[in-house]
Amino acid sequence: MGFEKEALQFQLTNSIEVSALQFSYDDQPPLFSNFNLHISPGSRCLLIGANGSGKTTLLRILAGKHMVGGRDVVRVIGHSAFHDTQLVCSGELAYLGGSWSKTVGSAGEIPLQGDFSAEHMIFGVEGVDPERREKLIDLLDIDLQWRMHKVSDGQRRRVQICMGLLHPFQVLLLDEVTVDLDVVARMDLLDFFKEECEGRGATIVYATHIFDGLESWATHVAYIQDGELRRSEKLADVNEMKSAKNLYSVVESWLRSETKTMTKKAFNPASHVRRVPTVNDASPFRSSRHMAYYR
Ligand SMILES: Nc1ncnc2c1ncn2[C@@H]1O[C@H](COP(=O)(O)OP(=O)(O)OP(=O)(O)O)[C@@H](O)[C@H]1O
């Protein structure tokens, strides 16, 4: 199936459209109920939310990894993310997730075991423009002789990222993949993403807890709380940004006000949504949304 990319590009108002999404994991209450999201072409959208708010799940749904309702619920560049498998096969929709064992863009599932070189991995991806491949190898400062089972986490991550970007994506979903990268690699990669959006009209959704350098990088923010979209707007329109030091402090204030709201709800006898905290909740081993700040 040919996608007639350029014709589509002109017609599309949104490269990502989520309409009335419902989703729950087995035997759990719904994580998303009537969730809507629209992201326009060329956007670099930060997906923000506390730990467990649903960012990874949403990105995986956008990546077509979960079937959710009919063909019109999740549309990516005009196609059903789940049903139109060509989206992923062609590399137009790429997903870079948090772990090496996950699907790497259009390259499929990457096995972890075995003594493979970086060269073997990277050159194993077919149908790639050699110039783009060289550019990425250079950008990510990859030594093709690296043995994948002997390199550091950050070096392994560079190879993973390189493979995921080999095909020129139209939509790229990033689930905190820059976490192991050093500052230079991270900034160079962010610059590359910016070029891809500005030059080719590509769209990026980036879930992260690290906000350094993102004020001037991101064009939009989408903030979710417990599976609900709280804000979705241009970064330039975020009011709090006008008086805040940086994006980090704005996000910190959003997440802190979540905690306050939750505490109020927990102590409100009329509320059946939140349970009242117990003594055990003071345990240092209990998961906390503020772990987000330390990642
Ligand atoms: N495979 C799964 N089965 C059941 N529940 C899951 C599964 N994956 C995630 N969840 C639950 O869904 C909710 C959202 O998880 P998700 O991983 O999407 O959050 P997140 O915003 O990406 O969090 P983080 O910032 O910690 O990465 C959490 O309550 C989590 O426990």
Ligand as a Chemical Component Dictionary entry (heavy atoms), coordinates in Angstrom:
data_LIG
# 
_chem_comp.id                   LIG 
_chem_comp.type                 NON-POLYMER 
_chem_comp.pdbx_formal_charge   0 
_chem_comp.three_letter_code    LIG 
# 
loop_
_chem_comp_atom.comp_id 
_chem_comp_atom.atom_id 
_chem_comp_atom.alt_atom_id 
_chem_comp_atom.type_symbol 
_chem_comp_atom.charge 
_chem_comp_atom.model_Cartn_x 
_chem_comp_atom.model_Cartn_y 
_chem_comp_atom.model_Cartn_z 
_chem_comp_atom.pdbx_ordinal 
LIG N1  N1  N 0 1.724  -4.430 31.717 1  
LIG C1  C1  C 0 0.977  -3.838 32.646 2  
LIG N2  N2  N 0 -0.004 -4.524 33.263 3  
LIG C2  C2  C 0 -0.776 -3.934 34.200 4  
LIG N3  N3  N 0 -0.660 -2.651 34.573 5  
LIG C3  C3  C 0 0.285  -1.921 33.991 6  
LIG C4  C4  C 0 1.154  -2.467 32.995 7  
LIG N4  N4  N 0 2.004  -1.491 32.570 8  
LIG C5  C5  C 0 1.672  -0.398 33.283 9  
LIG N5  N5  N 0 0.657  -0.651 34.128 10 
LIG C6  C6  C 0 0.012  0.310  35.042 11 
LIG O1  O1  O 0 -0.517 1.376  34.247 12 
LIG C7  C7  C 0 -0.275 2.622  34.880 13 
LIG C8  C8  C 0 0.466  3.534  33.909 14 
LIG O2  O2  O 0 1.768  2.999  33.685 15 
LIG P1  P1  P 0 2.776  3.643  32.655 16 
LIG O3  O3  O 0 3.967  2.761  32.585 17 
LIG O4  O4  O 0 2.060  3.936  31.407 18 
LIG O5  O5  O 0 3.132  5.019  33.408 19 
LIG P2  P2  P 0 4.253  6.102  33.092 20 
LIG O6  O6  O 0 3.583  7.428  33.121 21 
LIG O7  O7  O 0 4.998  5.755  31.865 22 
LIG O8  O8  O 0 5.208  5.970  34.346 23 
LIG P3  P3  P 0 6.768  6.281  34.528 24 
LIG O9  O9  O 0 6.939  7.778  34.577 25 
LIG O10 O10 O 0 7.063  5.668  35.850 26 
LIG O11 O11 O 0 7.527  5.628  33.424 27 
LIG C9  C9  C 0 0.467  2.338  36.168 28 
LIG O12 O12 O 0 -0.447 2.355  37.219 29 
LIG C10 C10 C 0 1.027  0.949  35.971 30 
LIG O13 O13 O 0 1.096  0.260  37.182 31 
# 
loop_
_chem_comp_bond.comp_id 
_chem_comp_bond.atom_id_1 
_chem_comp_bond.atom_id_2 
_chem_comp_bond.value_order 
_chem_comp_bond.pdbx_ordinal 
LIG N1  C1  SING 1  
LIG C1  N2  SING 2  
LIG C1  C4  DOUB 3  
LIG N2  C2  DOUB 4  
LIG C2  N3  SING 5  
LIG N3  C3  DOUB 6  
LIG C3  C4  SING 7  
LIG C3  N5  SING 8  
LIG C4  N4  SING 9  
LIG N4  C5  DOUB 10 
LIG C5  N5  SING 11 
LIG N5  C6  SING 12 
LIG C6  O1  SING 13 
LIG C6  C10 SING 14 
LIG O1  C7  SING 15 
LIG C7  C8  SING 16 
LIG C7  C9  SING 17 
LIG C8  O2  SING 18 
LIG O2  P1  SING 19 
LIG P1  O3  DOUB 20 
LIG P1  O4  SING 21 
LIG P1  O5  SING 22 
LIG O5  P2  SING 23 
LIG P2  O6  DOUB 24 
LIG P2  O7  SING 25 
LIG P2  O8  SING 26 
LIG O8  P3  SING 27 
LIG P3  O9  DOUB 28 
LIG P3  O10 SING 29 
LIG P3  O11 SING 30 
LIG C9  O12 SING 31 
LIG C9  C10 SING 32 
LIG C10 O13 SING 33 
# 
